[in-house]
Amino acid sequence: MRVRMAQGVALLSTGLLTGAFGYGAANLVPTFRAVPLDMRLDFHTRLMTMNGITMQTAMALSILSSLTLAALTRGRARLVAGVAGLLALASFLITRFGNVPINGRIKQWAATSAPADHAEILHRWELFNLARTFTALVAFVLLIALVVNGPRAGDAGRP
């Protein structure tokens, strides 16, 4: 019962995280590029304010539920769930140390003006965004595979 609950929470939270990052990569980033810079900076700043709680919650739940699943299983299931948890952690670390500092700069630019090298900095933000999207996606795929393939002998239960 606890394993199934952990699987459900891990799938849901990691799926939501992947979906949010994927939507951003597929839709928001191209839109950011298509609008005037001042509009992008204003929207980006407001979006980050709204995303703060929801994205941090999704990342935390993805990490904790995947690692909980790893603790509740053995063998291949433990390895797969543990890797998924580490990939969700990687998404958090990329966000915290890659995107967030640039978000702070974007907020300053929205209030003043962007520096001459703003295009390079925004491109770096996009690369971090792709990296965190990829790590979240791989974590989600691993969890799907784990649940779809079901436990093997020796995978379920307490160590």
C-alpha positions as CSV (number, residue, x, y, z in Angstrom):
1,M,0.0,0.0,0.0
2,R,2.8,2.5,0.9
3,V,4.7,1.6,-2.3
4,R,1.6,2.2,-4.4
5,M,1.0,5.6,-2.7
6,A,4.7,6.6,-3.2
7,Q,4.4,5.5,-6.8
8,G,1.3,7.6,-7.3
9,V,2.7,10.7,-5.7
10,A,6.0,10.4,-7.5
11,L,4.3,10.0,-10.9
12,L,1.9,12.9,-10.3
13,S,4.4,15.3,-9.0
14,T,7.1,14.4,-11.5
15,G,4.6,14.5,-14.3
16,L,3.4,17.9,-13.3
17,L,7.0,19.2,-13.0
18,T,7.9,17.8,-16.4
19,G,4.7,19.2,-17.9
20,A,5.3,22.7,-16.5
21,F,9.0,22.7,-17.7
22,G,8.0,21.2,-21.0
23,Y,5.3,23.8,-21.6
24,G,7.7,26.5,-20.8
25,A,10.4,25.2,-23.1
26,A,7.9,24.5,-26.0
27,N,5.7,27.6,-25.6
28,L,6.9,30.3,-23.3
29,V,10.5,30.5,-24.5
30,P,9.6,30.9,-28.2
31,T,7.0,33.5,-27.1
32,F,9.7,35.3,-25.1
33,R,11.8,35.5,-28.2
34,A,8.9,36.8,-30.3
35,V,7.9,39.8,-28.2
36,P,9.7,43.1,-27.5
37,L,12.4,42.8,-24.8
38,D,10.5,45.1,-22.3
39,M,7.4,42.9,-22.6
40,R,9.5,39.8,-22.1
41,L,11.2,41.2,-19.0
42,D,7.9,42.3,-17.5
43,F,6.1,39.0,-18.2
44,H,9.1,36.9,-17.1
45,T,9.3,38.8,-13.8
46,R,5.6,38.4,-13.1
47,L,5.7,34.7,-14.1
48,M,8.6,33.9,-11.8
49,T,6.6,35.4,-8.9
50,M,3.7,33.1,-9.6
51,N,5.9,30.1,-10.3
52,G,7.9,30.4,-7.1
53,I,5.5,28.3,-4.9
54,T,4.1,25.9,-7.4
55,M,7.4,24.9,-9.0
56,Q,9.2,24.6,-5.7
57,T,6.4,22.4,-4.4
58,A,6.4,20.2,-7.5
59,M,10.2,19.8,-7.3
60,A,10.2,19.0,-3.6
61,L,7.4,16.5,-4.0
62,S,9.1,14.9,-7.0
63,I,12.4,14.5,-5.0
64,L,10.8,13.3,-1.8
65,S,8.3,10.9,-3.3
66,S,10.9,9.3,-5.6
67,L,13.4,8.9,-2.8
68,T,10.6,7.5,-0.5
69,L,9.8,5.0,-3.3
70,A,13.5,4.0,-3.4
71,A,13.5,3.5,0.4
72,L,10.4,1.3,0.2
73,T,11.7,-1.0,-2.5
74,R,14.7,-3.1,-3.3
75,G,16.7,-4.2,-6.2
76,R,16.1,-2.7,-9.6
77,A,13.1,-0.7,-8.4
78,R,15.2,1.0,-5.7
79,L,17.9,1.9,-8.2
80,V,15.4,3.3,-10.7
81,A,13.4,5.3,-8.1
82,G,16.7,6.6,-6.6
83,V,17.9,7.8,-10.0
84,A,14.6,9.4,-10.6
85,G,14.9,11.2,-7.3
86,L,18.4,12.4,-8.1
87,L,17.3,13.7,-11.5
88,A,14.5,15.6,-9.8
89,L,17.1,17.0,-7.4
90,A,19.2,17.9,-10.4
91,S,16.2,19.9,-11.8
92,F,16.0,21.8,-8.5
93,L,19.8,22.5,-8.4
94,I,19.8,23.7,-12.0
95,T,16.9,25.9,-11.3
96,R,18.4,27.2,-8.0
97,F,21.9,27.9,-9.2
98,G,21.2,28.5,-12.9
99,N,17.8,30.0,-13.6
100,V,17.1,31.8,-10.3
101,P,20.2,34.1,-10.3
102,I,19.4,35.1,-13.9
103,N,15.7,35.6,-12.9
104,G,17.1,38.1,-10.3
105,R,18.9,40.0,-13.0
106,I,15.9,40.0,-15.3
107,K,13.8,41.5,-12.5
108,Q,16.4,44.3,-12.2
109,W,16.4,44.8,-15.9
110,A,12.6,45.1,-16.0
111,A,12.9,48.0,-13.5
112,T,15.8,49.7,-15.2
113,S,17.2,48.5,-18.6
114,A,18.9,45.4,-19.9
115,P,22.7,45.4,-20.4
116,A,24.4,45.1,-23.7
117,D,25.1,41.4,-23.2
118,H,21.5,40.6,-22.3
119,A,21.0,38.3,-25.3
120,E,23.8,36.0,-24.1
121,I,22.5,36.0,-20.5
122,L,18.9,35.2,-21.7
123,H,20.4,32.4,-23.9
124,R,22.1,31.0,-20.9
125,W,18.8,31.0,-19.0
126,E,17.2,29.1,-21.9
127,L,20.0,26.5,-21.8
128,F,19.5,26.0,-18.0
129,N,15.7,25.7,-18.8
130,L,16.4,22.9,-21.3
131,A,18.7,21.1,-18.9
132,R,16.1,21.1,-16.1
133,T,13.4,20.1,-18.5
134,F,15.5,17.2,-19.7
135,T,16.3,16.0,-16.1
136,A,12.7,16.2,-15.1
137,L,11.6,14.3,-18.2
138,V,14.1,11.5,-17.7
139,A,13.0,11.2,-14.1
140,F,9.3,11.0,-15.2
141,V,10.1,8.4,-17.9
142,L,12.0,6.2,-15.4
143,L,9.1,6.3,-12.9
144,I,6.6,5.5,-15.7
145,A,8.7,2.5,-16.7
146,L,9.0,1.4,-13.1
147,V,5.2,1.5,-12.6
148,V,4.3,0.0,-16.0
149,N,6.8,-2.9,-15.7
150,G,5.7,-3.6,-12.1
151,P,7.8,-5.0,-9.4
152,R,9.9,-8.0,-10.0
153,A,10.7,-10.6,-7.4
154,G,12.7,-9.0,-4.6
155,D,11.9,-5.4,-5.7
156,A,9.0,-4.7,-3.4
157,G,9.1,-4.6,0.4
158,R,11.3,-3.2,3.1
159,P,15.1,-3.8,2.9
